[in-house]
Structure formats: structure tokens, C-alpha cells
């Protein structure tokens, strides 16, 4: 393979990676916990965008359960963003492990 062709391929991959990273930034992933009583939405930059709690989930005598349910929804939303980000970047890189990318 000649150097010119290899450089072109590297530039194309770099452009595709930049595009994928930009798309990931605007990605949103929603997760629920507690049978849908708590909903969390996370963005591609691993930030929690919103949390919704059904008023029926609020029991002043069992705050710990609500805390656990919120935590589960947030963690699931962040896990979903991470998995989708990895999937999209792996599509571009062909599964190559590029240090510093993720």
C-alpha cells in the first residue's frame, strides 16, 4: 500500500470519527427504574439532562428506596450512552483500539 493512499484513508477515518463524535454529543438516552416511576435522560457527553419522578414513588417513610431507584435510572441512562457511543465509534474504527478516543 503506498503512503499517499494510506494518508487518504487516515484522513477519511479522522473525518468520520469527528462526525461520529459530534453526533454522539447530541445523543440522548432515556432509562427508567422502579417500573417506570423514575426516568432519567443522559446526553452523549455523559451529563444527566433530566430526572422525572412519579409522585407516587415518593414515600417519606422510605426515602432510601427512592434514592436507589433514581440511582438505578441514572446509571442505566449513562450506561446506554456509553454503549451507544462505543458502538458508533467502533463502526468508524472497525474495532481498532485508538488510545485516548474513549
C-alpha positions in Angstrom: 0.0 0.0 0.0 1.5 3.3 -1.0 1.9 6.2 1.5 -0.4 8.5 -0.3 -3.3 6.0 -0.2 -2.7 5.3 3.4 -2.7 9.0 4.3 -6.0 9.5 2.4 -7.6 6.6 4.4 -6.3 8.1 7.6 -7.8 11.5 6.8 -11.1 9.9 5.8 -11.2 8.0 9.1 -10.3 11.1 11.0 -13.2 13.0 9.4 -15.6 10.1 10.1 -14.5 10.0 13.7 -15.0 13.7 14.1 -18.5 13.4 12.6 -19.4 10.4 14.9 -18.1 12.3 18.0 -20.2 15.3 17.1 -23.3 13.1 16.6 -22.6 11.4 19.9 -22.5 14.7 21.7 -26.2 15.3 20.8 -27.2 11.7 21.5 -29.8 11.2 24.3 -30.6 8.0 26.1 -33.6 7.5 28.4 -33.8 4.9 31.1 -36.4 4.1 33.7 -36.4 2.3 37.0 -39.0 1.2 39.6 -41.4 0.1 36.9 -41.2 3.5 35.2 -41.7 5.5 38.4 -38.3 7.2 37.8 -37.0 8.3 34.4 -33.5 9.7 33.7 -32.2 11.2 30.4 -28.5 11.4 29.8 -26.7 13.1 26.9 -23.8 11.9 24.8 -21.3 14.0 26.8 -22.3 11.8 29.8 -24.3 14.5 31.5 -27.7 13.9 33.2 -30.2 16.1 31.3 -33.3 15.4 33.4 -34.8 13.2 36.0 -38.6 12.7 36.3 -40.1 11.1 39.4 -43.7 10.0 39.5 -45.3 11.5 42.7 -46.5 8.0 43.7 -42.9 7.0 44.1 -42.4 9.5 46.9 -42.8 7.8 50.2 -41.5 9.9 53.1 -41.0 6.8 55.2 -38.8 5.1 52.5 -36.5 7.8 51.1 -33.8 5.2 50.6 -35.9 3.3 48.1 -36.4 6.4 46.0 -32.7 7.2 46.2 -31.9 3.7 44.9 -34.4 4.0 42.2 -33.1 7.3 41.0 -29.5 6.0 41.1 -30.5 2.9 39.0 -32.2 5.0 36.4 -29.3 7.4 36.1 -26.7 4.6 35.9 -28.7 2.8 33.2 -29.0 6.0 31.2 -25.3 6.7 31.4 -24.5 3.0 30.6 -26.8 3.3 27.5 -25.0 6.4 26.3 -21.6 4.8 26.8 -22.6 1.6 24.9 -24.1 3.6 22.0 -21.0 5.8 21.8 -18.8 2.8 21.7 -20.9 1.1 19.1 -20.8 4.2 16.8 -17.1 4.8 17.2 -16.3 1.1 16.7 -18.3 1.3 13.4 -15.9 4.0 12.2 -12.7 2.5 13.5 -13.5 -1.1 12.6 -13.0 -2.1 16.2 -9.4 -0.7 16.4 -8.5 0.4 19.8 -7.3 4.0 19.4 -5.8 5.4 22.7 -7.5 8.5 24.0 -10.6 8.1 21.8 -12.9 6.6 24.5 
